[in-house]
């Protein structure tokens, strides 16, 4: 536990879309403004700003943090951009947490922005250069290839069928029908997923989240300040992050050990000894449907190989015993990398405040978790929130 | 307020225009190993968090943080990247320690600039893409600012010739100063002009190095009886770039980021906002005119800053500054912090000044950034 308690007192986000007309700066501004409005604050009330954004290659702007500075409200303030690839969206509020928990600042605006659409011919091209220049790039490796390997390994070790995994996509896209910012909400069936275009077997089109533009923001405050602005603060009780070796070929991909380590760090801080019982719902990172299952196991919300069974039994539905991705997740709401992770933190905040509208989970919730994942299948970021 | 932290280990490697015998990973490994040896710690057991300061395009990797953990002992540990210069990384580390993340946090920053063939194109990509990038380069931006500043301050080039000549010559005593030279003001005055009034010698040339700094909580330092240099205050701030909006009332561009940072840093450290509070000051000089502009921000008095720059006293940039050491990209401020730490530890060799107990490092992230910071170190 940090030296000071830190609360989230406001959250906001833009629409998530394949191509937004707004610039990155404008999206960062819109999300920040929405979060400030939600908290009843003005930018002058903010003492520090943390920005999260993934590769510079998306925007084609070097030192992207500096470029987004004024849109993100950082002018005249201590402003910093933190970065752990796809895990950034949950890591940015973790960085905001230490700004406040340390006693250095009483308030922190955390903004995550991603504008993937400027990259031509496709945002995936930004990921070509994430591979080792000597060992991997000459092979023409893509992210889809390596995730297909990971998905296949997971299926093999636990004897999981593609149909079992497709249930995640069906659930999340349907949940997203209730999200006003969602990009790819849909009522689909397992059959639709199975018949969708094969990309790299076993990954099919509907197993994957889309490229997106979007931004999200939250306001963090110390206990004293939080109580001045709201009667309903949501506390950050645990944070954890972990980065594994870059040499992903040297790891058994069936289980994300780095995520387990990140979760243990967060759980220790939040005094969680039995996550399955003590966490009421979770926004688990789901850029691919199999990743939700993989991550549930890494987070110890399910035993190894148990997540498909929980999904099949409806446990992870919004009205289930352990709702997972009630927002609709990346598969339904969209995947503007860093903003997608922070969208999950926003969703946990809204759920715990009972402000999620049609998306509100049925059971009473007191503890929620958001998680993100990134780099070369090597980053886990975890945040535990409580009412 | 955050609790006190101190530096218990430093390690560095490189400090050459081209480090041809080490890859970036090897360079980082060498610096980190030396820092861990210096701190007498095992990174696999003792370090709570690792921070690297870097940017994708300089590294040639998208999501460059992925390649950081292995060579600094951070694999399967809490590792993260701060896309900023080393001073801001140290500020994050201090906050992590104060938050209770752990007792020891490592901050790594490096430059492998020579690996980048098209540095000017990378630089250009930092400019705002619609209005600024099509019409400016970083050199033209620096020349414009220098001209704007010189006109506003009614200065001629002589002062900058003196700054460059003094630092280049001072660098002859510093083994880490790749661009030191035995030149005088006349040599600078007659040297190649990039874009009027900016000369090639006004600008810090790219160099390569890796620097690792190990920070620890005060309680750990006392418990383990470690030899430490304390971080009394650290602050950073961002303003708008002068070419996008005028954020000051003067008739020339000011380093607002540095003024803010220095003020907050002194407040944190409970030190009088006066340069006489420090035995040495390492002030960013990635361009010669920036040294004076930054001194303006630190003194709040044009005449005083001009007088200091005119005399170039030993306590100002005893390291010889970036003009002689080189531009180490995100490791630039870390290099100046390193020089201050060596002075405070009495390990600065031929550069060592007497009775150095408190140092100020004032940094700027470099063009086209409007971000800078300040750190106060004491022993």
Interface residues (C-beta under 8 A of the other chain):
Chain A: X1 X2 X3 X54 X55 X56 X57 X60 X61 X62 X63 X64 X65 X66 X67 X69 X70 X74 X75 X76 X77 X78 X79 X80 X81 X82 X83 X84 X85 X86 X91 X95 X97 X98 X99 X101 X102 X103 X104 X126 X127 X128 X129 X130 X132 X133 X240 X241 X242 X243 X244 X245 X246 X247 X257 X258 X261 X262 X265 X374 X375 X376 X378 X379
Chain B: X1 X2 X3 X55 X56 X57 X58 X60 X61 X62 X63 X65 X66 X67 X68 X69 X70 X74 X75 X76 X77 X78 X79 X80 X81 X82 X83 X84 X88 X91 X92 X94 X95 X96 X97 X98 X99 X100 X101 X122 X123 X125 X126 X128 X129 X235 X236 X237 X238 X239 X240 X244 X247 X256 X260 X264 X365 X368 X369 X370 X371
